[in-house]
C-alpha cells in the first residue's frame, strides 16, 4: 500500500510540475438561434436553445475536436466504461472504482505522446479527472464517493466533447 501511495504521488507530482496548473470551472450558456427570438406560433422543438458546455481554458481546435493519441483515448474510454459499469453504493465500492480508474490514468500518463496545443488542452480536463479519481480512492463516506463520482462522470464527458482519435 505504501509503495502504491508513493508511486501515485510521484506520478501526480511529476505530471503536475510538467504542466501549468489548471482548474475546471463549468458553466452553461444558452445560445439562441439568430432570428428566432419570437417563438409565438412555433413548436418548442423547432427552436430549442443549444446548451453549450464550457470548461475553463478548454477550447475546440478551430471548431473541431483535438486529436488525442490512441493510448490516451483508449484509457479515457476504459474509464468511461468503468463509470458506466459501476453503480457504487458503499465506500468500498467507490474506492475500488478509484483504484480501477487509477490504473487507466497511469496508463495514459505513461503512454502519452501528445505534444503542442492538443497536449496543453488535455491538461485542462485531465487534472480534474486525476483529482476526481483521488477523491474516489480516498472516499471516507458515501457522500464523498458520490461527489467524486459525479464530478468524474462530468469530466470524462467533457473529454469526449473535446477530443477524438483517428
C-alpha positions as CSV (number, residue, x, y, z in Angstrom):
1,X,0.0,0.0,0.0
2,X,2.8,2.4,0.9
3,X,4.5,1.7,-2.4
4,X,1.3,2.4,-4.3
5,X,0.8,5.8,-2.5
6,X,4.4,6.8,-3.2
7,X,4.0,5.7,-6.9
8,X,0.8,7.7,-7.3
9,X,2.4,10.7,-5.5
10,X,5.4,10.6,-7.8
11,X,3.2,10.3,-10.9
12,X,0.9,13.1,-9.9
13,X,3.8,15.3,-8.7
14,X,5.7,14.8,-12.0
15,X,2.6,15.3,-14.1
16,X,1.7,18.5,-12.2
17,X,5.1,20.1,-12.4
18,X,5.4,19.3,-16.1
19,X,2.3,21.3,-16.9
20,X,0.7,24.5,-15.8
21,X,-1.9,24.0,-13.1
22,X,-5.5,24.4,-14.2
23,X,-8.8,24.2,-12.6
24,X,-12.1,23.3,-14.3
25,X,-15.0,25.6,-14.0
26,X,-18.1,24.7,-15.8
27,X,-20.9,27.0,-16.7
28,X,-23.8,26.5,-19.2
29,X,-24.7,29.2,-21.6
30,X,-27.6,29.3,-23.8
31,X,-27.2,30.3,-27.4
32,X,-30.4,31.5,-29.1
33,X,-30.8,30.9,-32.8
34,X,-30.3,34.1,-34.8
35,X,-33.7,35.4,-36.0
36,X,-35.6,33.1,-33.7
37,X,-36.3,35.4,-30.8
38,X,-40.1,35.3,-31.5
39,X,-41.4,31.8,-30.5
40,X,-45.1,32.6,-31.0
41,X,-46.9,30.0,-33.1
42,X,-43.8,27.7,-33.3
43,X,-43.3,24.3,-31.8
44,X,-40.8,24.4,-29.0
45,X,-38.7,21.6,-30.6
46,X,-38.2,23.8,-33.7
47,X,-36.4,26.5,-31.8
48,X,-34.8,24.8,-28.8
49,X,-31.8,26.6,-27.4
50,X,-28.5,24.9,-27.7
51,X,-26.8,24.3,-24.3
52,X,-23.1,24.7,-24.7
53,X,-20.8,23.3,-22.0
54,X,-17.8,25.5,-21.3
55,X,-14.8,24.3,-19.4
56,X,-12.4,27.0,-18.3
57,X,-9.4,27.1,-20.6
58,X,-10.6,24.2,-22.8
59,X,-11.5,25.1,-26.3
60,X,-12.0,23.3,-29.6
61,X,-9.4,23.3,-32.3
62,X,-11.0,25.7,-34.7
63,X,-14.4,24.2,-34.1
64,X,-13.1,20.6,-34.3
65,X,-12.2,18.1,-31.6
66,X,-8.5,17.8,-30.7
67,X,-6.7,14.7,-31.8
68,X,-5.5,12.5,-28.9
69,X,-3.1,9.7,-29.2
70,X,-4.6,6.2,-29.3
71,X,-3.4,5.3,-25.8
72,X,-4.9,8.4,-24.1
73,X,-8.2,7.9,-25.9
74,X,-8.2,4.2,-25.0
75,X,-7.6,4.9,-21.3
76,X,-10.3,7.5,-21.2
77,X,-12.7,5.1,-22.9
78,X,-11.9,2.5,-20.3
79,X,-12.6,5.0,-17.5
80,X,-15.9,5.8,-19.2
81,X,-16.7,2.1,-19.3
82,X,-15.8,1.7,-15.6
83,X,-18.1,4.6,-14.7
84,X,-21.0,3.0,-16.7
85,X,-20.4,-0.5,-15.3
86,X,-20.2,0.5,-11.7
87,X,-23.2,1.5,-9.6
88,X,-21.3,2.1,-6.3
89,X,-23.3,2.3,-3.1
90,X,-20.6,1.8,-0.5
91,X,-17.4,3.4,0.4
92,X,-15.5,0.3,-0.5
93,X,-17.1,0.3,-4.0
94,X,-16.2,3.9,-4.6
95,X,-12.6,3.2,-3.5
96,X,-12.5,0.1,-5.8
97,X,-13.7,2.3,-8.7
98,X,-11.0,4.8,-7.9
99,X,-8.4,2.0,-8.0
100,X,-9.6,0.8,-11.3
101,X,-9.6,4.2,-12.8
102,X,-6.2,5.0,-11.4
103,X,-4.8,2.1,-13.4
104,X,-6.1,3.8,-16.5
105,X,-4.7,7.2,-15.7
106,X,-1.3,5.6,-15.1
107,X,-1.5,4.0,-18.5
108,X,-2.5,7.4,-20.1
109,X,0.3,9.2,-18.4
110,X,3.0,6.6,-19.2
111,X,1.9,6.3,-22.8
112,X,1.0,9.9,-23.7
113,X,2.8,11.0,-26.9
114,X,0.7,14.1,-27.4
115,X,2.5,17.4,-28.0
116,X,1.7,21.0,-28.6
117,X,-1.6,22.7,-28.0
118,X,-3.6,19.4,-28.1
119,X,-1.4,18.2,-25.1
120,X,-2.0,21.5,-23.3
121,X,-5.7,21.3,-23.9
122,X,-5.7,17.7,-22.5
123,X,-4.4,19.0,-19.2
124,X,-7.5,21.2,-18.7
125,X,-9.6,18.0,-18.4
126,X,-7.0,15.5,-17.1
127,X,-6.0,17.4,-14.0
128,X,-9.6,17.4,-12.7
129,X,-10.0,13.7,-13.6
130,X,-7.0,12.9,-11.6
131,X,-8.4,14.8,-8.6
132,X,-11.8,13.0,-9.0
133,X,-10.1,9.6,-9.0
134,X,-8.1,10.6,-6.0
135,X,-11.4,11.6,-4.3
136,X,-12.9,8.2,-5.1
137,X,-9.8,6.3,-3.8
138,X,-9.8,8.3,-0.6
139,X,-13.5,8.5,0.0
140,X,-14.4,8.1,3.6
141,X,-18.1,8.5,3.3
142,X,-20.7,7.5,0.6
143,X,-21.3,11.2,0.1
144,X,-17.6,11.8,-0.6
145,X,-17.6,9.0,-3.1
146,X,-20.8,10.2,-4.8
147,X,-19.4,13.7,-5.2
148,X,-16.2,12.4,-6.8
149,X,-18.2,10.0,-9.0
150,X,-20.5,12.8,-10.2
151,X,-17.5,15.0,-11.0
152,X,-15.6,12.3,-12.7
153,X,-18.6,11.4,-14.9
154,X,-18.9,15.1,-15.9
155,X,-15.1,15.4,-16.6
156,X,-14.9,12.3,-18.7
157,X,-17.9,13.5,-20.7
158,X,-16.0,16.8,-21.2
159,X,-13.0,14.9,-22.5
160,X,-15.1,13.2,-25.2
161,X,-16.7,16.5,-26.2
162,X,-13.3,18.0,-27.0
163,X,-11.1,15.0,-28.0
164,X,-11.1,12.3,-30.7
165,X,-8.7,9.8,-32.1
166,X,-8.1,8.9,-35.8
